[in-house]
């Protein structure tokens, strides 16, 4: 998997203080966080029309609060002369009037209404824009092919682990492809075909025939060959949009996938081919019954999967990843950054996402910083003594986990371990592969070896024995560190680790009364002793 975590050096900057990357505001405390306004994006696509409403906070963050989707299939109302029919225009107006009521209910005056391929390609687009303005008061902004591709690229590089990749966003009437290196856009192209137009062009009945599929494949390969930078790229392929999400949902249903979310979900080329072969013989009515597949995509999923399959093979992709973030997220990211493009790497993508969690679940920043600092220091000292052999990526995972340790206290302190694991395992964290997310969930929720085994039971095949041991060891360390700051006063100022014969001595220097910390540490040290297979002698002392 691409994208190292090893750049994560300073725990405070990496976990708790990064904000300058994507906002013009300085760091503020959770108590000062205020919703300052709401905005909305209306995305008029060739297949669906969607309204998304966001809250904006005074620290520069934003959060999606409403998402309203309508299947319009505008592409099918675009006639051979490329004129959007009266029926299509009527459908567009009716939907926009309905969405306008929702905007008024939420008292939203700031919104951006954008249109893509079908309106862009319609010869009567000026008439459409004029009628919409007259009847709804809305101004439709027609995005160019380059803009549509750019916003998808911006969303992917701002929310996934990939430093180098090729993206594909299949809409109803166009398909955008981009290629980026080191998160910098290098190439982009918009094909004038999408799932709706491909279905119309190549599928005549209620299922696709072998002859029709062969014609579609030949068409796609011919189109791919027009881009000299595409062949044999050997990078991850990232799918954006509803068809890609549906492909992931079908695979997750078949695998009885144990955690929620498709963002950053990874499929192999053989998995795409397998799903394609399963769907190929089915009629639309039979496809509608496939678990995980949206009913409104039953008739267009076959051309979409064929595009993914053929492009995956054509570029010799390393894996296929789903991005739930696309055009709309690209637009809102641009807005949040005052029309500028944020300079990001994988570490900053993760850090910003974890900061969202800190805000959302009311994590005590001072305590979280202390957890990161103490766990990093003890880890380094134990490593120097030869007890652990963890990589820099392991240290980064430990630090991320320390910052989120027992996040579930927000819901209930008595069952904080269970809540922590569930929340982190099922919450999308930008920049993390799903396996890494479960690893952080296991470490951050560590209560005992038994409970960890219970939490990770559905994921045993994900991890080797060595990886499972690392998760247990890091969890045990965080359990001890949590005890060292039991009263959340940050009284521990220095930790020394010394090896004495067959035991280890930890000398804990404190400013303040350490009675509570001493009691909890003695009570919880057994977890770390079992991990290290060494007895721990812990000595507390006052310092001025």
Secondary structure, 3 states (H helix, E strand, C coil): CCCCCCCCCCHHHHHHHCCCCCCCCCCCCHHHCCEEEEEEEEEECCCEEEEEEEEEECCCCEEEEEEEEEECCHHHHECCCCCECHHHHHHHHHHHHHHHHHHHHCCCCCEEEEECHHHHHCCCHHHHHHHHHHHHCCCEEECCHHHHHHHHHHHHHHHCCCCCEEEEEECCCCEEEEEEECCEEEEEEEECCCHHHHHHHHCCCCCCCHHHHHHHHHHHHHHHCCCCCCCCCCCEEEEECHHHHHHHHHHHHHHCCCCCCCCCCEECHHHHHHHHHHHHCCCHHHHCCCCCCCHHHCCCHHHHHHHHHHHHHHHCCCCEEEECCCHHHHHHHHHHCCCCCCCCCHHHHHHHHHHHHHHHCCCCHHHHHHHHHHHHHHHHHHHHCCCCCCCHHHHHHHHHHHHCCCHHHHCCCCCHHHHHHHHHHHCCCCCCCHHHHHHHHHHHCCCCHHHHHHHHHHHHHHCCHHHHHHHHHHHHHHHHHHHHCCCCCCCEEEEEEEEECCEEEEEEEECCCCHHHHHHHHHHHHHHHHHHCCEEEEEEEECC
